[in-house]
Amino acid sequence: MTTTASTPDPAPRLRVAPSPTGDPHVGTAYMALFNLAFARKHGGAFVLRVEDTDRARFRADSEAQLFDTLDWLGLTWDEGPDVGGPYAPYRQSERLDTYAPYVEKLIEDGHAYYCWCSADRLKELRAEQEKSKTSVTGYDRLCHGKTREERAKLPGFSETPVVRMLVPDDVPLEFDDLIRGTLKAPRPDDQVIRKADGFPTYHLAVVVDDHEMGITHVVRGEEWISSTPKHLLLYRWLGLPEPKFAHMPLLRNANKSKISKRKNPEARLTWFREEGYLPEALVNFLALLGYPPIIEAGEGGERVEREVFSFAEFSEGFEWTKVNPVGPIFDLTKLDWLNGVYIRDLETHELAARLLPHLVAEGVLPQNPSLGEFGRLKAVTALIQPRLTHLTKAGPQVAPFYVPDDAVPVDDDARAQLKDDAPAVLDAAIEALEGLPTDEGDIFGEGRGWTHAHIEAALRAALVEGMGFKPKVAFGPLRTAISGKRVSPPLFESMEILGRHSTLVRLRTLRASL
C-alpha cells in the first residue's frame, strides 16, 4: 500500500497597508505586530504596502514618518517601497496601470458599470432616504444599463464617471474568520471601485494588490468586516484565489470609543517616542492588548501568567485562535508600568545612550558630549534608573549635574523649605566635608575617601549626631544646594559624582545667598 504525501502549505505572505494621510496611527503598529508575528513564526514574508490613492488627504511627510516609527519599533518588513521586492512597486499610486485591466474585465462581464451621477445628486439621494426612513439605502442604480447619452439627458449628470460594482441580490454574506469563526456581514451597496480621477478605491485596489503580491492572509481591523463580502465577490468574479481573513479588535478608550488621532494624542504613533517610551515596551503592550500573557509553569508546577515578553517569545507561540476578539481598552497605566520594567532591565550604559537624544533636545547636554560628560551621565543614570518610568522624565534629574557650580538654579519650592537653621547646617556640612580627602583625577571617588559612604558618615556625624538635627532637616538644605530641587537623585551619591570641589562650591554658593 502506498501513500501520497500531502502538499505543504506555502510559506505565508502577510502585509500591512497604511495610508499616508497624516501622522501614523498606533493601530498601524498594532496590525503590523500581529501580521509580523505570524509571518515570522511560519517562515513567511511581511510586506509593507503604501495605499496612497486618497489624494485629497495625502501628506508627503507621512510615509517617511511611517517608515521611521515602524523601524524604531523593530517591526521590519521584507518587501516595501524603500527596500523593493519581487512585486514592486509597493505604492498604489505607482500601480495605476495594474488596476485598469481588472476594471475593464468586470465591466465586460457585467459585474460593474459606469455611473455619471454628480456629487450633488448623490447627496440629495442620501438626504431623501434619511428623510423617508426607507429600509432601502445606498445607490439607486439610476445609471445602470444606460449609455452615456441616455444618462446625460437626466438631472445630476457628471461628465466624468466612476465605476461601480453590480452587487447581486443573492450575494453571499457569510465567510470564515481566523479569529472570530463564521461571520455574517450586511448586504453591501453598489460600491465605487474606480473614482472619477482614475484612481481605484480601496476595495478594488486591495483585492488586486493582495492577489498580485501573493498575500495569503489578510489581517485588518474589525471595521472592515462589513466590506469582506464585496471583496470576496471581486475575488470570485475575477477568478482569483481567496486569502484567509482575520479581523483584529479595534483599540478603544475607556468609554469604548475608538482611539482617534483627532481626540487622543496617544493615537499618534510618534507620540510614544516623543514621550520617552521604549519601543520594546510599546511592542509588548500592543501584544497584550489583543493577546493573553504567556503561561508558564511556576516553581510548584502551577500555571503562572507572564506579561513581560519579547517579540520573539510572542511570535514563537502565536496562534490566531488566542486573539481576543473584544476591543481592548488602551490603558496607558499598564504601558507606564511596562516601560519602567524595561528601563530597569537595561544595562546602565545602554540606558544612558537612549537618554542622550532627549537630553540633547532639552538642552541639558550638547549635541556631541565629551567622554567626561558622557561618563558622568552614565554615573547619574545609575542613580535615577530604579525610579525612572519615561526617558523624558530624566531631564530635570540630570540637568543639575551639568550646570555651573556657582549658578545652580534653585526652584521656588526648594528655597521655600529652607529654615532659619539652614545657614548653620550648611556651615557644619562644609566643615565636615572639607575634612575628607580630595580625589584628583577620579571624579567618582572609587576606592578613596570621597565616596558616598564616607560622605554620608561624615555628614551624619556632624549634623545628626553632632548637632541633633533630624535627617530631613539636616539634609534638606544640602539637597537644595546640590540640585536646586526638593526632590533629587540620592544626595550622597550625587555628591560623589560631582566630586569634592564642585560639591563644596555649591554648598558655599547657597550659604552665601542666605
C-alpha positions in Angstrom: 0.0 0.0 0.0 1.4 3.4 -0.9 0.5 6.8 0.4 0.6 10.1 -1.3 2.4 12.9 0.6 0.2 15.9 1.2 1.4 19.2 -0.3 2.5 21.5 2.5 1.0 25.0 2.6 3.2 27.6 1.0 5.0 30.0 3.3 2.5 32.7 4.3 2.7 36.2 3.0 1.2 39.0 5.1 1.1 42.7 4.8 0.2 45.9 6.4 -1.1 48.6 4.1 -1.4 52.1 5.8 -2.5 55.3 4.1 -0.1 58.3 4.3 -2.8 60.7 5.3 -1.2 62.1 8.5 0.8 61.1 11.5 1.0 57.3 11.6 -1.7 55.8 13.8 -0.8 53.5 16.7 -3.2 51.0 15.1 -0.9 50.6 12.2 1.8 49.3 14.5 -0.7 47.1 16.3 -1.7 45.5 13.0 1.9 45.2 11.8 2.9 43.4 15.0 0.3 40.6 14.6 1.0 40.2 10.9 4.7 40.1 11.5 4.4 37.6 14.4 2.5 35.1 12.3 4.9 35.6 9.3 8.0 35.1 11.4 6.6 32.0 13.2 5.9 30.2 9.9 9.0 31.5 8.0 6.9 33.7 5.7 7.2 37.2 4.4 5.9 40.5 5.7 5.1 43.2 3.2 4.7 47.0 3.7 2.5 48.5 1.0 1.5 52.1 0.9 -2.1 52.7 -0.1 -1.9 56.3 -1.3 -4.9 56.5 -3.6 -6.7 59.0 -1.3 -5.0 62.0 -2.9 -7.3 64.6 -1.2 -5.9 63.6 2.2 -2.4 62.6 1.1 0.5 64.1 3.1 4.0 63.9 1.7 5.9 63.5 5.0 3.6 60.9 6.4 5.3 58.0 4.5 8.7 58.9 6.0 7.2 59.1 9.5 5.6 55.7 8.9 8.9 54.0 7.9 10.8 55.7 10.7 8.4 54.7 13.5 7.8 51.1 12.4 11.6 50.7 12.1 12.0 52.2 15.6 9.7 49.6 16.9 11.7 46.8 15.2 8.7 45.8 13.1 10.8 45.5 10.0 9.4 44.4 6.6 10.9 42.1 3.9 9.4 44.0 1.0 8.3 47.6 0.6 8.7 50.9 -1.2 12.0 51.6 0.4 13.6 48.1 0.2 12.0 46.9 -3.0 11.0 43.3 -3.7 9.7 40.9 -6.4 6.3 42.6 -6.6 7.3 46.2 -6.8 6.1 48.9 -6.9 4.7 48.9 -3.4 2.9 52.3 -3.7 -0.6 52.1 -5.1 -0.2 55.5 -6.9 2.6 53.8 -8.9 0.4 50.8 -9.8 -2.4 52.6 -11.6 -1.9 50.7 -14.9 -2.2 47.4 -12.9 -5.9 48.1 -12.0 -7.3 49.1 -15.4 -7.5 45.6 -16.9 -9.3 44.3 -13.8 -11.9 47.1 -14.1 -12.4 46.5 -17.8 -12.9 42.8 -17.2 -15.6 43.5 -14.5 -17.4 45.8 -16.9 -17.2 43.4 -19.8 -18.5 40.5 -17.7 -21.4 42.6 -16.4 -20.2 42.8 -12.8 -19.6 46.6 -12.9 -21.0 49.6 -14.7 -20.3 53.3 -15.3 -22.0 55.9 -13.0 -22.3 59.5 -14.1 -24.2 60.8 -11.0 -22.9 64.1 -9.7 -21.9 64.6 -6.1 -24.9 66.9 -5.6 -27.2 64.2 -6.9 -25.8 61.6 -4.6 -26.1 64.0 -1.6 -29.7 64.6 -2.4 -30.4 60.9 -2.7 -29.0 60.2 0.7 -31.0 63.1 2.2 -34.2 61.8 0.7 -33.6 58.2 2.0 -32.8 59.6 5.5 -35.9 61.8 5.5 -38.2 58.9 4.3 -36.5 56.5 6.7 -36.7 53.8 3.9 -35.2 50.5 4.5 -33.6 50.7 1.1 -30.4 52.8 1.3 -27.4 53.3 -0.9 -27.1 54.0 -4.6 -30.4 53.6 -6.6 -28.7 52.3 -9.8 -30.0 55.2 -11.9 -27.0 54.8 -14.3 -27.1 51.0 -14.6 -28.0 49.9 -18.1 -27.8 53.3 -19.6 -25.4 54.7 -22.2 -23.6 57.9 -21.6 -26.0 59.7 -23.9 -29.1 58.3 -22.2 -27.8 59.3 -18.7 -26.8 62.8 -19.9 -30.5 63.6 -20.6 -31.3 63.1 -16.9 -30.6 65.5 -14.0 -27.5 65.3 -11.9 -25.1 64.3 -14.7 -21.4 64.5 -14.3 -19.0 64.4 -17.3 -16.5 62.1 -15.7 -18.0 58.8 -14.5 -17.0 56.5 -11.7 -17.3 52.7 -12.0 -19.5 50.7 -9.5 -19.8 47.1 -8.7 -23.2 45.5 -9.6 -23.9 43.6 -6.4 -26.4 40.8 -6.9 -29.3 40.3 -4.6 -28.1 36.8 -3.6 -24.5 38.0 -2.7 -23.0 35.5 -0.1 -22.8 37.3 3.2 -21.1 34.7 5.4 -17.4 34.0 5.5 -14.8 32.4 7.8 -12.6 34.4 10.0 -9.4 33.0 11.7 -10.2 34.9 14.9 -14.0 35.0 15.1 -15.1 31.9 13.3 -18.1 32.2 10.8 -19.2 35.8 10.4 -22.1 37.4 8.6 -21.9 40.9 7.2 -24.7 43.3 6.0 -25.6 43.3 2.3 -23.1 45.7 0.5 -24.1 48.6 -1.7 -23.0 49.0 -5.3 -19.5 50.1 -4.3 -17.5 52.5 -6.3 -14.3 50.7 -7.4 -12.8 53.4 -9.6 -13.1 57.1 -8.8 -13.6 59.9 -11.3 -9.9 60.8 -11.1 -9.0 57.4 -12.4 -7.7 56.1 -9.1 -9.1 52.9 -7.7 -10.9 52.9 -4.4 -9.6 50.8 -1.6 -12.0 48.0 -2.3 -10.7 47.2 -5.8 -7.0 48.1 -5.2 -6.7 46.0 -2.0 -8.1 42.9 -3.8 -5.9 43.3 -6.9 -2.7 44.2 -4.9 -3.2 41.3 -2.4 -3.6 38.9 -5.3 -0.7 40.2 -7.3 1.6 40.3 -4.3 0.7 36.7 -3.3 -0.8 37.7 0.1 -2.2 34.6 1.8 -3.6 36.1 5.0 -5.5 39.4 5.1 -5.3 40.7 8.7 -7.0 44.0 9.4 -9.3 45.8 11.8 -12.8 44.7 12.6 -14.3 47.8 10.8 -13.6 46.0 7.5 -15.8 43.1 8.4 -18.7 44.7 6.5 -16.6 45.1 3.4 -15.4 41.5 3.2 -18.4 40.2 1.2 -17.8 42.7 -1.6 -14.1 41.8 -1.6 -14.9 38.1 -1.9 -17.2 39.0 -4.8 -14.3 40.6 -6.6 -12.1 37.6 -6.0 -14.7 35.3 -7.4 -15.7 37.5 -10.3 -12.1 37.8 -11.3 -11.3 34.2 -10.8 -8.7 34.8 -8.1 -7.8 32.5 -5.2 -9.2 33.9 -1.9 -6.9 34.6 1.0 -7.7 33.8 4.6 -9.2 36.6 6.7 -8.6 37.7 10.3 -10.2 40.8 11.7 -8.5 42.3 14.7 -10.4 44.0 17.5 -10.2 47.8 17.5 -8.2 49.7 20.1 -10.7 51.6 22.4 -10.8 54.3 25.0 -12.2 53.6 28.5 -15.6 54.8 27.3 -15.4 52.1 24.4 -15.0 54.8 21.7 -12.4 54.2 19.0 -8.9 55.6 19.6 -8.8 58.7 17.3 -5.8 60.9 16.3 -8.2 63.9 16.5 -9.1 63.3 20.1 -6.3 61.2 21.5 -2.7 62.3 21.3 -1.6 58.7 22.1 -3.3 57.6 18.9 -0.3 59.1 17.0 2.5 56.6 16.8 5.1 59.3 17.0 3.7 60.4 20.4 5.2 57.4 22.2 8.7 58.2 21.1 8.3 61.8 22.0 7.0 60.9 25.5 10.0 58.7 26.2 8.6 55.2 25.8 10.9 52.3 24.9 10.0 50.6 21.6 10.2 47.1 23.2 7.8 48.2 26.0 5.3 49.5 23.4 5.5 46.3 21.3 4.9 44.2 24.5 2.0 46.5 25.4 0.4 46.2 21.9 0.7 42.5 22.0 -1.1 42.3 25.4 -3.9 44.4 24.1 -5.1 41.6 21.8 -3.3 38.5 23.2 -3.1 36.7 26.6 0.0 36.7 28.7 2.5 33.8 28.2 1.6 30.9 30.5 4.5 29.2 32.3 4.9 26.6 35.0 5.7 28.0 38.4 8.0 26.5 41.0 5.3 24.3 42.3 4.0 23.3 38.9 1.2 25.8 38.9 0.3 27.9 35.8 1.8 31.4 36.0 1.0 34.3 33.7 3.9 36.3 32.4 3.1 39.7 30.9 6.6 40.8 30.1 7.9 39.1 27.0 9.9 39.8 23.9 8.7 39.9 20.3 10.5 36.6 19.7 8.6 34.9 22.5 5.3 36.4 21.3 5.9 35.1 17.8 7.1 31.7 18.8 3.7 30.7 20.4 1.4 32.8 18.2 -2.0 31.4 17.3 -4.9 33.3 15.7 -7.4 31.4 18.0 -5.8 33.0 21.0 -6.5 36.6 19.9 -9.2 38.2 22.0 -11.9 39.5 19.6 -13.2 42.0 22.2 -11.9 45.6 21.6 -9.2 46.2 24.2 -9.1 49.3 26.4 -6.0 51.4 25.7 -4.7 51.6 29.3 -1.6 53.8 29.5 -1.2 52.9 33.1 -0.2 49.4 32.0 2.2 50.8 29.4 3.8 53.1 32.0 4.4 50.1 34.2 5.9 48.0 31.4 8.1 51.0 30.4 9.5 51.1 33.9 10.2 47.4 33.8 12.1 47.6 30.5 14.0 50.7 31.7 15.2 49.0 34.8 16.2 45.9 32.8 18.6 47.9 30.5 22.3 48.0 31.1 23.2 51.4 32.5 25.4 52.4 29.6 22.6 51.5 27.1 20.0 53.5 29.1 22.4 56.5 29.1 22.7 56.2 25.3 18.9 56.2 24.9 18.6 59.2 27.3 21.1 61.2 25.3 18.9 62.3 22.4 16.2 63.5 24.8 18.8 65.4 26.9 20.3 67.0 23.8 16.8 68.1 22.7 16.1 69.6 26.1 19.5 71.5 26.1 20.8 69.5 29.1 23.8 68.2 27.1 25.5 69.3 23.9 25.0 67.6 20.6 28.3 65.8 20.9 29.1 65.4 24.6 32.7 64.8 25.6 33.8 61.5 27.1 33.8 63.1 30.5 30.3 64.4 30.1 29.0 61.0 28.9 30.9 59.3 31.7 29.1 61.5 34.2 25.8 60.7 32.5 26.4 57.0 33.0 27.0 57.6 36.7 23.9 59.7 37.0 21.8 57.2 35.0 22.7 54.5 37.6 21.2 56.8 40.3 17.9 57.5 38.6 17.3 54.2 36.8 15.5 52.4 39.6 12.6 55.0 39.7 12.6 56.2 36.0 9.4 55.5 34.1 9.9 57.6 30.9 13.0 58.7 29.1 11.7 62.2 29.0 11.4 62.4 32.8 15.2 62.2 33.2 16.0 65.8 32.1 15.1 67.6 35.4 17.0 65.0 37.4 20.1 65.1 35.1 20.3 68.8 34.4 21.7 69.9 37.8 24.8 67.8 37.2 25.7 69.9 34.1 25.2 73.5 35.4 27.9 75.8 36.7 28.6 75.0 40.3 28.3 78.7 41.3 25.0 79.1 39.4 22.7 76.2 40.3 19.1 77.3 39.6 17.0 76.8 42.8 13.4 76.0 42.4 11.0 78.2 44.5 9.6 75.2 46.5 13.2 74.2 47.3 14.1 77.6 48.5 10.9 77.9 50.5 11.7 74.9 52.5 15.0 76.4 53.8 14.5 77.2 57.5 16.3 79.6 59.9 18.8 76.9 60.8 19.9 76.3 57.1 23.0 78.6 57.5 24.2 76.6 60.5 23.5 73.3 58.7 25.5 74.4 55.6 28.4 75.7 57.7 28.7 72.5 59.6 28.4 70.4 56.4 31.1 72.4 54.6 33.5 72.0 57.6 32.8 68.2 57.7 33.3 67.7 54.0 36.5 69.8 53.9 38.0 67.2 56.2 37.5 64.4 53.6 40.5 63.8 51.3 40.5 65.0 47.7 40.3 62.7 44.8 42.1 64.4 42.0 41.8 62.6 38.7 38.9 60.4 39.8 35.5 62.2 39.8 33.8 59.1 41.0 36.0 58.7 44.1 36.1 54.9 43.8 38.3 53.4 46.5 39.3 56.7 48.0 37.9 59.0 50.7 35.4 60.9 48.6 32.8 58.1 48.3 29.1 58.3 49.1 29.6 56.1 52.1 32.3 58.3 53.6 30.3 61.5 52.7 27.2 60.2 54.4 29.1 59.1 57.5 30.8 62.5 57.8 27.6 64.4 57.4 25.6 62.2 59.8 28.3 62.6 62.4 28.3 66.3 62.1 24.7 67.2 61.6 22.6 64.4 63.0 24.7 63.1 65.9 26.8 66.3 66.5 24.0 69.0 66.2 21.0 66.8 66.9 19.1 67.6 63.6 16.7 65.1 62.2 17.9 63.8 58.8 15.2 65.6 56.9 16.2 68.9 58.5 19.9 68.2 58.2 20.0 67.1 54.5 17.2 69.3 53.0 19.5 72.4 52.6 22.3 70.2 51.2 19.9 68.8 48.6 18.9 72.3 47.6 22.5 73.4 47.3 23.5 70.4 45.2 20.5 70.1 42.9 18.3 73.2 43.4 15.4 70.9 44.0 13.3 69.5 46.8 13.4 66.0 45.2 16.5 64.8 43.5 18.6 61.7 42.9 20.2 60.2 46.1 22.1 63.0 47.8 25.3 61.4 48.9 25.8 59.5 45.6 25.2 62.9 43.8 28.0 64.5 45.8 30.3 61.6 44.9 29.6 62.1 41.2 30.1 65.8 41.4 33.4 65.5 43.3 34.8 67.3 46.3 35.4 70.6 44.6 32.1 71.0 42.9 30.2 69.9 46.0 31.9 72.4 48.2 31.4 75.3 45.7 27.7 74.5 45.6 27.3 74.4 49.3 29.2 77.7 49.7 27.3 79.4 47.0 23.9 78.6 48.7 25.3 79.6 52.1 26.4 82.9 50.7 22.9 83.7 49.4 21.3 83.2 52.8 
